[in-house]
Amino acid sequence: MQTASSNYRGRFAPSPTGSLHPGSLLTALASFLQARSRSGQWHLRIDDLDTPRCVPGAADAILRTLERFGLFWDGPVVYQSRMQAAYDEALTQLEREGRIYPCVCSRKSLKGMSAYPGHCRDRPIDCNRPHALRVKTSACPVTFRDRLQGEQSYNLAAHGGDFVVRRRDRIIAYQLAVVIDDARQHITEIVRGCDLLSSTPRQIHLQQLLGLTTPAYCHLPVLENRAGQKLSKQTGAPSVENTAPGPLLCQLLAWLGHPPPEELQPAPPEDILPWAIAHWQPERLPRRTRITVIS
């Protein structure tokens, strides 16, 4: 466990749907270095709300991999599955203020639509049919400046419309859970992949409705294979090998625009990471959305 002296608080929040792959480790490394280079804290949260997709043992495997690569976190690991009371409190606030409503529409009935058309907007909150909960949006643009991707502006009504905050199976949706979690952990900057860039305006919208502080955002390029697919478990991305972490750590740093000197290539993480922290410069991060992995 590390100690920190600044007000900076970052985090890494993997889902335990399998072992870490290089793309997720790249995000972990970047967020870790962003925090440590500022003498800040780096927290770990396991996003295990989507229980049907969680793999037994995956959370522990993720912790072991991070430790093997020298990415040690501050404080206890937070598990979303233990935070239900906080999510329920947020839903109660949104309900009290008339911000959410039950939606009985099926995915099949909405297939092909670019934005939810608002079929259920006037449905009373005490609906007794199986339903999801949606939060109301508007055409007023949500704007923010991303550290890497620059100025962003989204019209939520046109880009997806009213979105789900609690699923029909009563599982809290990612958009609401991450907002509550980041607020409770007092996260000051979120460093994550560009695949989540379009989620940010939805999260800012919820932050505004709930009276929460909006953190800074930095969306990194995601790693993709030769076919142009994001490296993920769904596209067959290999799990990170823990046997020789040094060379992969150096490769990840090179992809992030921070190639270590040649003499560090065979070194262990405990030698590579101090160099990376001392030389970390966010302005050197690649300002694009994807990096193709040739190997």
N, C-alpha and C positions, 0 to 999 in steps of 0.2 A: 504494500500500500504506500502511495506517495503522499507527500504533503505539499501544499501550495500557498503562495503568499498574495496573489493578485485577486481581483474580483472576477476574472475570466472563468467561466464554467462551460465546458464543452461536454459532449456525450457521444457514445456509440450505442446504437439500439438495434441489434440484429434480431431476426425472427428465428426461432429454433426449429426450422423446417428441414434441417440437415446441417452438415458440417460447413465451415467457412470455405468459400472459394476465393480465388485471387481478387475478384472484383470487390467483394465485401471487405477483404483484408486491406485493400487499397484505401477504402473509405475510413476504416479504423485507424490506419497509419496516419493519414492526413489530419483527421480530427485530433488524434493524440498529439501530433507535432504542433498543430495550431495552438493547443492548450499549453503544452509544456514549454514552448518557446516564449510564452507570455507568463511563465511561472504560475499558470492557472491550474484549475482542477479539471480532471477528465473522468467522467462518470460512465458507468456501464448499466444499461437497461436491457432486459430480455423481453422482447415484444411477443409475448406468448398468449395473447387473447384469442387468436384464431385457433382454438384447440383442435379442430378437425385436421389442420395442416401441420400441427406440431409433431415432431418425431421424438419418441422417447430417447433420452440420453444426449440429444443434440445440444441442449443448453450447456451441459457439462463439457461436452467436446469443444464448444466455442470458447469457454473459459480457458481450457487447457491450451488451445491454440494461441490465444492472445498472450498467455503467460510465456509460452515457448518463444514467441517473437519479442518478448520484453515489453509488451504493451500492458503495463499494470495500471489499474484504475484506482480512483479515490473512493473511500467509503464502501458501504455494502452494495452488492448487486441488487437492483430493483427489478421486480417481476410484475409485469402488468396484471397478471392473473390475481394478484393480491391487492389490486387498487380499485375494486368494483365500487366501493362506497364513494370514492371521489368522483367517479364517472356518474354515478346515480345523482349525486349532488348537483353536478353540472347540468344534467338533463332536467332536474327539478327546476333549476333557475331558468333554463330556456323555455320550459313549459309555462312557468309562471308569467313570463314576459311575452308569451304568445309567439315564440320564435320557431317552434317545431310543431309538426302535425303527423298523424299516422298515415301511412301510405300502404294500400293493399295491392298496388300494381305489381304484377309479376315481371320478372326479367324478360320473359317471352313477349309480353305485351308491349314492352318498351324497346324491343330489338330494332336496331337501325336508326333510332332517334339520337340526334347529337346533343339534345338537352331535354331534361325532364319537363314535360309540358304542363305540369301543375294540376293533373287530374284530381288529386286528393287534397288540395290546399285548403278547402273549406270543410274537410271532414273533422268532426269533433274529436277532441283528444281522448275521450273515453271509448274509443272504438273497440268492439268486442270480437272483431275478426282478426285472424293472424295478420300482422302488419309490421312494417319497418317504421322508423321515425326519421323524417326528413327535416332539415333546417331550411328556412326561407332565405333566398338570396335576392339580389336586385341587379339592375343594369348599371348601377354605379360602379365604376371600375375600382378594383383593388390594385394598388400600385406599391411596388417596393424595389429597392436596389439590391441586386445580388452582387456579392463581392467579385465573382468571376464572370457571370453572365450579364451584368449590367442592369439597366432599367427594365422592369417588367410591369405590364399592365394587363389585367384580365377582367373581362366582363363575365362574372360568374353566371348570370342569367343565360348568356349565350353559350358559355363553355360548360355544359353539363347541367346547368340549372340547379334547383334545390337538390341537395345531396344528402345521403343517408348518414345518420350519426349513431343509429342503433339498428342492427340488422333484424330481419324477420325472425331469426333464430335466437334473438335477444342478446347476441354478442355485440359489444360496443365496437363501432366502426373505427378504423385506423385514424381517420381525420380528427375525431374527437379525443380519442385516447392519447394521441401524441401531444395534443395541445395541453391537456391536463397534466400529463407527465412532465413535459418540459417546464411548465409553470411551477409545479411542485418541487422540481429539482433546481429551480432558479437558473436555467440554462441561458447564457448570454449570447451564444452563437451556435448555430446548427450547421455542421459541415456534413454533407451527404451527396449522393449521386444525382446527376441531372435527370434521372428517370423520375425523381420526385419533385422536380421543379414546378410542374403544373399543380401539385398538391398544395404548394405554399400559399397561394391566394385563398384557398378554402380554409386553411388553418389560420391565416391572418383574420379572415372574416369571423371565425369562431372566437379568436382572441379578443376581437373588438366587441362582440356580443357579450362575452363573459367578463369584460373589464380587465383582461390580462395584458401584461407587457409583451410586445412583439420583439423577439430576439433578432439578431443579425443572421443573415443566411449566406452560405457559400456552397454552390452546387458544382461538384466536380464532374469532369467527364467520366462516363462509365466505360468499362472495358467491354469490347465486343469481339466476337469470333470472326473468322474470314467471311462467313455468310452474312455479316452485318447484324447478328443477333447479340443482345446484351448477354454477357456471361452470367448465368444463373443456373439454379438447379434444374429448371425447366428446359434449358437448352443444353444440358449435359456438361456443364462446367465442372472440371475436376476439383476435388477437395484439396485444400492446402496440405502439403506434406510437411510434417513437423520435424523430419529427421535432419534437414540441413537448412535452417531458416535464413542464414546470412545471405546467400546468393539471391533468394527470392526477395528479401528485404531490399537489397541493392537494386534489383530490377524494378520494384515498386517505386523506389525513390527516383529512379531514372524516368519512369513514366510520369512522375509528378514534377519533372523539371529540376530535380535535385540529384544528379548522378554523383555518388560518392567517389572519392579518389581511388585509383586502381588498387592501392595497397590495402584498402578496406574490403575489397571484393570477397576474400575468403574469411573475413572476420565474423565473430559471433555478434548477435544483437546488442550485447552489453557494450561492445566497442563501436558499433555502427550508429546506434541511436543518439549517444551524446554528440557525435558529429552532426547528425541530422538536425537535432534541436538547435545547436549553435548556428547552423547555416540556413535554417528555415526562413524563406522569404516568400510570402503568399503571392507577391507580384510575379514570381517565376512559375506559378502554376499554369498549366496549359489552358488557354481560354477557348476551349471548344467543348462540345458535348460528348464526344466519343473518342476512344483510342482503340485502334484495331490491334489485337494480339495475334501475331503471326504464328507463334509456336503452337 
